[in-house]
Structures are given as structure tokens and as C-alpha cells.
């Protein structure tokens, strides 16, 4: 398990992120239309998350999972 956690942190600039966010970061990189790095893709994803959170509670249960994952200590 520690080796897995280390690989995830290396991939995402020291951050421990869940698989859902990892996939969202990959999607940001692919759909950007230009070559962006992991760090910029993570920033875009975090901005999207903040914007969606401020629009009120979501009926989507995946959002609750994402919120719970964000509370896991890094």
C-alpha cells in the first residue's frame, strides 16, 4: 500500500487524490485543446469543483463520495 500511495503522490505533484479526480485530471489534459501539464489540469479540476460546490447541493451521489474523499488526510 505505501508504494501505491507514493506512486499516486508522484503522479499528482505530492497530492493524494481519489480515482475519480485522477480520471477528471486525465480528461482535462485530453480535452484542453493544447498541451497542458498535470498541475494545470489539477488546478482546472479544482476550480470546477469549487464552482459546482457553490451552486448548491447535488442530487448526484458521486458528489457525496468526492466530498468524503476530500476529507481523507493528505
Short mmCIF file of the C-alpha atoms (twelve columns), coordinates in Angstrom:
data_MODEL
# 
_entry.id   MODEL 
# 
loop_
_atom_site.group_PDB 
_atom_site.id 
_atom_site.type_symbol 
_atom_site.label_atom_id 
_atom_site.label_alt_id 
_atom_site.label_comp_id 
_atom_site.label_asym_id 
_atom_site.label_seq_id 
_atom_site.Cartn_x 
_atom_site.Cartn_y 
_atom_site.Cartn_z 
_atom_site.pdbx_PDB_model_num 
ATOM 1  C CA . UNK A 1  0.000   0.000  0.000   1 
ATOM 2  C CA . UNK A 2  2.733   2.581  0.776   1 
ATOM 3  C CA . UNK A 3  4.278   2.047  -2.677  1 
ATOM 4  C CA . UNK A 4  0.881   2.621  -4.322  1 
ATOM 5  C CA . UNK A 5  0.324   5.795  -2.323  1 
ATOM 6  C CA . UNK A 6  3.782   7.044  -3.249  1 
ATOM 7  C CA . UNK A 7  3.095   6.477  -6.977  1 
ATOM 8  C CA . UNK A 8  -0.156  8.424  -6.755  1 
ATOM 9  C CA . UNK A 9  1.555   11.296 -4.961  1 
ATOM 10 C CA . UNK A 10 4.367   11.345 -7.528  1 
ATOM 11 C CA . UNK A 11 1.870   11.419 -10.380 1 
ATOM 12 C CA . UNK A 12 -0.161  14.273 -8.882  1 
ATOM 13 C CA . UNK A 13 2.562   16.588 -7.571  1 
ATOM 14 C CA . UNK A 14 2.516   15.343 -3.976  1 
ATOM 15 C CA . UNK A 15 -1.263  15.250 -3.652  1 
ATOM 16 C CA . UNK A 16 -3.235  12.149 -2.651  1 
ATOM 17 C CA . UNK A 17 -6.299  12.184 -4.916  1 
ATOM 18 C CA . UNK A 18 -9.041  9.633  -5.468  1 
ATOM 19 C CA . UNK A 19 -9.553  7.703  -8.679  1 
ATOM 20 C CA . UNK A 20 -12.488 9.882  -9.729  1 
ATOM 21 C CA . UNK A 21 -10.386 13.022 -9.520  1 
ATOM 22 C CA . UNK A 22 -7.498  11.235 -11.246 1 
ATOM 23 C CA . UNK A 23 -9.774  10.440 -14.172 1 
ATOM 24 C CA . UNK A 24 -11.062 14.022 -14.231 1 
ATOM 25 C CA . UNK A 25 -7.480  15.321 -14.360 1 
ATOM 26 C CA . UNK A 26 -6.711  12.991 -17.295 1 
ATOM 27 C CA . UNK A 27 -9.870  14.230 -19.027 1 
ATOM 28 C CA . UNK A 28 -8.808  17.860 -18.528 1 
ATOM 29 C CA . UNK A 29 -5.464  17.096 -20.156 1 
ATOM 30 C CA . UNK A 30 -7.099  15.362 -23.142 1 
ATOM 31 C CA . UNK A 31 -9.806  17.954 -23.791 1 
ATOM 32 C CA . UNK A 32 -7.706  21.068 -23.239 1 
ATOM 33 C CA . UNK A 33 -7.006  21.542 -26.943 1 
ATOM 34 C CA . UNK A 34 -3.386  22.312 -26.172 1 
ATOM 35 C CA . UNK A 35 -0.660  20.572 -24.248 1 
ATOM 36 C CA . UNK A 36 -1.082  21.205 -20.517 1 
ATOM 37 C CA . UNK A 37 0.639   19.588 -17.583 1 
ATOM 38 C CA . UNK A 38 -0.793  17.636 -14.697 1 
ATOM 39 C CA . UNK A 39 -0.561  20.615 -12.368 1 
ATOM 40 C CA . UNK A 40 -2.624  22.868 -14.643 1 
ATOM 41 C CA . UNK A 41 -5.165  20.083 -15.172 1 
ATOM 42 C CA . UNK A 42 -5.476  19.646 -11.396 1 
ATOM 43 C CA . UNK A 43 -6.000  23.388 -10.989 1 
ATOM 44 C CA . UNK A 44 -8.744  23.353 -13.615 1 
ATOM 45 C CA . UNK A 45 -10.423 20.400 -11.919 1 
ATOM 46 C CA . UNK A 46 -10.263 22.104 -8.507  1 
ATOM 47 C CA . UNK A 47 -11.780 25.274 -9.984  1 
ATOM 48 C CA . UNK A 48 -14.590 23.203 -11.493 1 
ATOM 49 C CA . UNK A 49 -15.185 21.503 -8.129  1 
ATOM 50 C CA . UNK A 50 -15.330 24.832 -6.308  1 
ATOM 51 C CA . UNK A 51 -17.772 26.234 -8.852  1 
ATOM 52 C CA . UNK A 52 -20.025 23.180 -8.684  1 
ATOM 53 C CA . UNK A 53 -19.947 23.185 -4.882  1 
ATOM 54 C CA . UNK A 54 -21.009 26.822 -4.700  1 
ATOM 55 C CA . UNK A 55 -24.060 26.151 -6.854  1 
ATOM 56 C CA . UNK A 56 -25.724 24.151 -4.055  1 
ATOM 57 C CA . UNK A 57 -26.037 20.510 -3.086  1 
ATOM 58 C CA . UNK A 58 -26.033 17.980 -5.884  1 
ATOM 59 C CA . UNK A 59 -28.531 15.145 -6.159  1 
ATOM 60 C CA . UNK A 60 -25.691 13.063 -7.617  1 
ATOM 61 C CA . UNK A 61 -24.353 10.525 -5.050  1 
ATOM 62 C CA . UNK A 62 -20.899 10.668 -6.701  1 
ATOM 63 C CA . UNK A 63 -20.548 14.230 -5.414  1 
ATOM 64 C CA . UNK A 64 -21.034 12.963 -1.858  1 
ATOM 65 C CA . UNK A 65 -18.309 10.365 -2.447  1 
ATOM 66 C CA . UNK A 66 -15.954 13.029 -3.793  1 
ATOM 67 C CA . UNK A 67 -16.632 15.217 -0.752  1 
ATOM 68 C CA . UNK A 68 -15.894 12.319 1.583   1 
ATOM 69 C CA . UNK A 69 -12.658 11.515 -0.269  1 
ATOM 70 C CA . UNK A 70 -11.506 15.129 0.075   1 
ATOM 71 C CA . UNK A 71 -11.722 14.792 3.871   1 
ATOM 72 C CA . UNK A 72 -9.144  11.987 3.971   1 
ATOM 73 C CA . UNK A 73 -5.896  13.415 5.361   1 
ATOM 74 C CA . UNK A 74 -3.199  14.027 2.789   1 
# 
